[in-house]
Amino acid sequence: MLFDYGGVIADEGFQNGLRAMCHEQGIDVNTMMNVARSAVYDSGFILGWGTEEQFWNWMREGSGLQGSDTELTKRILEGFILRDWMIELVQQLNAQGYITGILSDQSHWLDWLNER
């Protein structure tokens, strides 16, 4: 069984983080989400051939978002809060003999989240 990380194993930190930054910086949420949908692919970040820096540059240019790459990434990653009940479910499935894994589009951020 495969589980997605954001929105399943943990709260959806990417969307929640962007929405919170919109409210903090006075940016229209719909604008931010539209820019994010494009930026994550157009920058190549989600596909593994673009950098985090390129992604955040697209986000700043398209939405007016402010902050350093480090600050913005930290803000997003903080929004991925583990759901203890999902961890328990996965452990129960493992105990029943199911093979489980995580499938995610969080790029290298998933490695950082896993370390945390």
Secondary structure, DSSP 8 states (H G I E B T S, - for coil): -EE-TBTTTB--HHHHHHHHHHHHHT--HHHHHHHHHHHHHHTSTTTTSS-HHHHHHHHHHHH---S-HHHHHHHHHHT--B-HHHHHHHHHHHHTT---EE----TTHHHHHHH-
